[in-house]
Amino acid sequence: MTITDFAPTPMRERISRPRTYAMTTPTHFEVNYSINPWMDPSIEVDNSLALEQWERLRRTYLDLGHTVDLVPAEPGLPDMVYAANGGLVAGGVAIAARFRHAERRAEGPAYAAWLAGAAVGPVHHLDGINEGEGDFLVVGDRILAGSGFRTDPVAHEQVRRLTGMPVISLELVDPRYYHLDTVIAVLDDHTIAYHPAAFSTAAQDTLATLYPDAIVADDADAIVLGLNLVSDGRNVVMTDAAPRLAAAITGAGVSVIEVDLSELLKGGGGIKCCTLELRRTGTPS
């Protein structure tokens, strides 16, 4: 599938749709190893504050009318709070994550077992390394797929076959932004915000062609994981640390709700990282 197979989609009226999310409490959250540039084991983590911030995020989703399913946290897996990395649910199937780093590897089977009982369709395991919605973002009827640090390109083709959806490969080049969801925000089925400098030249060209009306974020927006947000089509839940990006999103006619998730940022994750969308068969994406 090449870039010429897709025509840019014009901006449309944004409509809020009820979503179902999976989240995992930060019961065992800590930073005792380093597998991304944010993680510094010498910095103390306030687990109580992390839980308080996470609970505020969960309550925000509920207040917006969405459903939140809880995945049990497992001892010894401090990064399991970043539920988005646990899999991808799209196209009537669930795809289990297969983590690159040994420290997170056991999260794959834990999330796969939970997904198997969550009525999200058959659970598939890929040959290639993949980290779920960290590197696979559903935008309407297509999937944007990241590679370069965590997810192998071979997994992109496997996801295309399993979901039946077009998959657009995008190479990440800045190690600070090791997952696609740190530099692309899905605002609705046709609209994104993104940080061009995090991508290869070819990926930048692809995104500019597909999304000519995208909101362009700068490094100040991205470095606080401002793009690591969740949108229901009309309401965006995002960090309170990216005021320029928040103003741009508001200016595009989207309601912004800011949530402080600074304690979980110490592990290299933000709002989207903590949120796995469950697109059950027969429900809107």
Summary of the structure (lengths in Angstrom):
residues: 285
radius of gyration: 17.1
end to end distance: 22.3
largest distance: 49.8
contacts: 990
relative contact order: 0.19
helix: 31%
strand: 21%
